[in-house]
Amino acid sequence: MNCSDLNHKLTGNSNQIFITTYQSPLGLMFLGATAKGICLAEFYDRIHLEKTLLKLADHLKAQFIEEENLHLIHLKEQLSLYFDKKLQKFTVPLIITGTDFQQKVFQSLLKIPYGNTSTYKNQAAVLGDIKAIRAVATANGLNKIAVVIPCHRIIGSNGSMIGYAGGIHRKEALLQLEGALHHNQLSLL
């Protein structure tokens, strides 16, 4: 997949999403940012990646440009520190897209501390509607800024590894990196 293929599917867009790649210890990542902040961090083999990119460009009314900007340079630096266990909280500015409900879900993910986990049920309760578990799970799956918006910190109520578009193996690796997996036991918030 390249920029010209994606841009060919978009018409009439004047804004720009600068894109680059980052080789993480868990695989190649596709990173994107506008002039205002980071809007994309996804693993190259993420489920429905092209669809995700097209929706992002449509929502932002933007075209992809294969070029780095300052936000992408900072994100790469922070990802490297994170994977080296030297950074626990990302400080890059974020451009979070989605419905109002999805944005509330993504904001709630940002409040789960490094080294901790939560559940869809707990997340729904935090958002004020315990019956919204499925909607919360769906919104988590639509997160376009992996690792930075830590949807990997959401696990099943029984402690199982469920629902990560970047792959369960990456979810486990990220939780292990953060120290959230201790001898096959998970701490639930």
C-alpha angles and dihedrals in degrees: 000000000000139000096258091055091051095042090050087064091052126068135186097017120143104175122084135231108197111213137193139153132251125198104221124184086253097052143288116322130203111220128193137183140172123213086272102050152301115323102165141038113156138152112249093239095049115140111267094359096159091050090049091051093048092050091049093051091046093049092049093039087230144136126224119251119190096226137101124244130190093271092055092048090052092046091053090050092049093046090052091051091047093052089047089054091244098112128053102170127041117223102186113122113256133215102203116194130192141078120317089261093049091050090052089052092050091048090052089053090056089060095060104100124235110270094026135097136205137184136242087248093054091045091052090049091051088052090052102251117086089185091062094080095120093046090050091050091049092049091049088055090056095057107129097189104067120192092008092062094040105221085149087076091069114093136169119282088249092053095259125144106248140158113012117147090202090059133275090255089062093046090054091046092050092049090047090050090052093047093245092126112069115176092326093309123119126203112226120208 
